[in-house]
């Protein structure tokens, strides 16, 4: 008997099939899914835990049980060699062919490897997205080049780099640095005061959840010279007059203000939105009394647009939308 489960992510819906004990198929559907759907089987619980770690940009660890019973001997060996490519690393088709040759004891070709990967029955878990062409070319992918590009980006520790900074995904180990910012009354003045520890935990959890949902969120801003976490900056979808709009947001520890770090990071995020996410427009939503953030938005090539009033912590807060289009950046 076949069983089916569905897992939502920024790639669409991941559809998993099982014979009751092993995964037999994993593929993508384009439709949107809000909640996980599955039969209470241990294999689906294991697979969902693996996917939770994977989409949180963590090494997901050992694979759940998978079945390759319907594969030919050659294809089975290709997929087994594929499963040994470490998280965050890549292999060329030629390198994977050499791995298969060592296992089987006979010569094969990169072209034959590519043909075998086109029928990979268990996407993500058997990571054919980690196989690229020579000289780093993206190569093919059964679910499409855009998904492959985003999966490779998801596994890279550094999302963006600038002259002085690099941006990476936030992790739970960053909590103390994040809490230091969120508990600083001056840093949190636009939010009407500092966060409590539980609010800071919720903030960090929310950023990590966004990576699963969208593939991006606010990232940790790390200064290259000392590998120190100095702020947060990134991209999120924010509600605005009944719509969801893409925003560049930023927050830095007080000791790193007025050194150009905010515009350096925000500009990189803006360009990432246009170049990698193919956004048509990017904005920054800034409280009307937050003059430093307004200056960053203007230096980021944005112009002031319309306004709304937000209500937070019992306070009316006028906010302005600063925006720039891809054509005008």
N, C-alpha and C positions, 0 to 999 in steps of 0.2 A: 504494500500500500504506500502511495506517495503522500507526503505532507508538505505544506507550503507555509512560508512565513514572509513577512515584509518588514523592511527596516528603512526608516526615512533618513535622508542625509542631503547635503547640498548638491549631490550628483543626481538626485531624483530618488526613486524607490529601488532599493536593492531587494530582489526577489530570491529567496532561498528555498531549495527543495531538498527533501530528505526521504530516505527509505525507513526512517524511524530510529536509525542508529548512526548514520553518517550523512554528511552533505553530499548530494549527488549533482547539484546544479546551483550556480549563483550567477545572476544576470541583472541588468539594469532596466527599469522602465522609466519613462519620462514624466509620468504623472506625479503629482504632489501627494505626499502622505504625511499626516500630522503626528500620528501615534504608531508605535510598533504594533504589529499584528503577528501572533504566532500561537501555535498549539503548544501546550505545556510539555515539551519534550526536552530532555537534557541536552541533546545536540543543538537545539535552537537557543537554549539559554547560554551554552558555551559560545556559540557563534555570535550572539548579540553582545556578550561581554567582550569578545575579541574585537567586534566592530566598534563598540564604545571606545575602547582604547585606541584603535586605529584612527578614528575620526577626531579624537582629542589630540592628535599628533604625538602619540606615544608609540613606542615599539610594542606591538600587540602581543608579542610572545609566541609560544608554541601554537601550532594550528589545531583547531578542533578536528575530529575524525572526518576524513574525506574519502570518497569512493572514486576510484579510477577503473572500475571493473569493465566499463564499456570501451576503454581505450586500447588501441593496438600497443604492442610491445614498444615500438619506437616512440609513439606519442606519450606513453606512460613514462618512459625514461626522460623525455624532454620536460615533462611537467614535474617530475621529481627533482631534476636538476634546477628547474625554475624555482621550486619551493625553497631552495637553499640560498637564493640571493638575499643577503641581509637587508633588513629594513634600512631605508635611507641611502642605499647604494644602487648602482646601475650596472648592467652588463650589455655589451653589444651582441648582436646576433652571432657574430663570429666567435666571440668568447663563449657564448652558451653552446655553440656547436662543438667547440673544443671540449667542454665539460661532458657533453653527451658522448663524444668519441671515446673519452677515457672510460666511461661507464660501460659502453657497449663493445668497445674494442674494434670498432670499424669506423671508417671515415664518413662524415656527413657534411652538409653545406649550410651556410647561413640562410639561403633561400628555403631549404627544406624546414629549417627551424621556424622561420616566419610563417610558413604554411601550417605547421602544427599548432602554433600559437593562435592562429585565427579561429581555431575551434576549441579554445580553452573552455572547458565546461564550468570552471569554478573561479570566476573573476574575483579580484581583490585578494582572496586567500592564496591562490596561486598567482603570483604577482607579475603577470606578463606586461604590466605597465612599467616595470623596471628594466625592460629590454629596449634598447635604443639602437639607432643606426650608427654607422661609423661617423667619427668626428662629432658625436653628440646629437646627430639629427634625431628628430622625434620618432620617426618610423610609424608604422601602423598600429592600430588598436581596435579590437573588435567593437568596442563601445564608442569609438570616435576619438579623434585627435584632441579635442578640447578636454574631454574627461581625463585622458592620459596626462595632458599638461597639468591639470589641476591636482591629480593624484601625485605626480612627481613633486610638485610644489609643496603639497601637504607634508611630505616626508623630509623636506629640507629644513634643517634647524634655523637657517637664516632666511627670512622672507625678503628683506630689502637691505641694501647697504648704501651708505653715503660716505662722504669723506671722513667723518669722525665717528659715525654711528653704525650700528646694525640693529635691525628689528627682528625679533623672533617671537614665537608664540609664548604666551604666558603659561606657566605651570604652577601647580600647587606649591612648589618649593619657593616661589616668588612672593608668598603671602606677606612676609615681614616687610619687604620693600614696598609692596602695594599698600599695606596698612599704614606704614609711616607717612605716605602721601595722603591717604584718605582720612587720617586722623589729625592732619595739620590744619588748624583753623584758617590760616591764610590761603593755603592751596584750595581749600574747600569753601571759600567765601562765596563763589557763585552758586553753591549748593545750600547756602544758608547754614553752614556749620559743618564740623567734622563728623565722620561716620563712627559708629560704634564697631567693635570687633566683629559682631555678627553681621553687620551691614557690609563690612569689608569682605568677609567670606562670601556673602551673596554676590557682591560685585565681581569677585574673581571667578566664581562658579559661572556667572552669566557670560563672561568673556569666553571661557572654555566651551560652554554650550554653543556659543555662536560659531565657533570653528566647525562644530559638527553640522550645524544648520546651514551655514553659508560658505564655509571654507575660509572665512576671515573674521576679523573682529578687531578689538584693540590689542596691540602687540606690546611686548616689553621693548623699551628703547634702551639699548646697551651702549655705553661709551667704549670705543675700541681700546683706548689707551690703558684702561684699567679693568675692563670687563665688568664695569659697575652698572647696575640698573638705575637709570636716572629719571625715567618717566614712562608714560604710556602714550601710544599714538596708534591710530589705525582707522579702519573703515567699518561702519555699521549702517544698517537701514534704520531710519528714524521716522516716526509718524509726523506728518505735516499736512494739515488741512485735508484729512481723509485719505492721504496717499502715503506710500513708503518711499522715502528718498535716501540716496546714498550720501553719507556724511563722513568727512574727515574730522576726527576728534583728537584732542591732545590734552595731556596733563603732565606736568613735570614737578619734581621735588623742588622746593623753594631755593635750595642752594645752587640749582642749575638754571635759574631764571636769568634773563638778560645776557645770554651767551650765544644766542642764535640757534640753539638746539631745536626749539619748537618748530621754527620755519624749515629747518633742514629736514626734520622727520616728516612734517606735514606735506611738504612739497613732494617728497618721495612717495608718500601714500597717494597723493593726488595723481601722480604719474602712473602709479600702479593701477589705480582704478581705470584710467583711460587706456593704458597699454595692455594690461593683462585681463581686466574684467570687461573691457569694451564698453565702459560706461559712456553715456552721452553727456552727462552733467554730474558734477560733484559739488557739494555744499559744505558749509560749516554753520551750525546753528549756535548762536552766541547770545548770552544774556546782555541786555542793553547797557548794563553797568560794568561789564567785563571788558575793559578797554585793552588790556594786553592781548587777549584772545582775538579781539576785533582787529588789532594791528597785524597779528599773524595771518588772519584770513585775507586781509588786503594785500599783504606781501606775497601771499600764495596765489595772487592773480585773480582773486574773487572780487565781485562787486556786491554791494548791499541790495537785497531784494525786498521781499515782503516780511511781515511781522505777525506774531501771535503772542498770546499771553498764556504762560503755563502756570499751573498751581501746584506748588510743592512745599511740603512741610507747613501748610497753612498760609503760604505767602504767594502773592501774585507776582509773577516774574515775566516781564516782557522779553521776548527773544526775537532776534533778527536773523534772517536767512541770508548768508553770504554765499554766492554761487559762481561757478565758472563752467562754461561748456567746453567740450573737447576741441571745438574749432577755435575758441578764443584763449585757450590756455597759454 
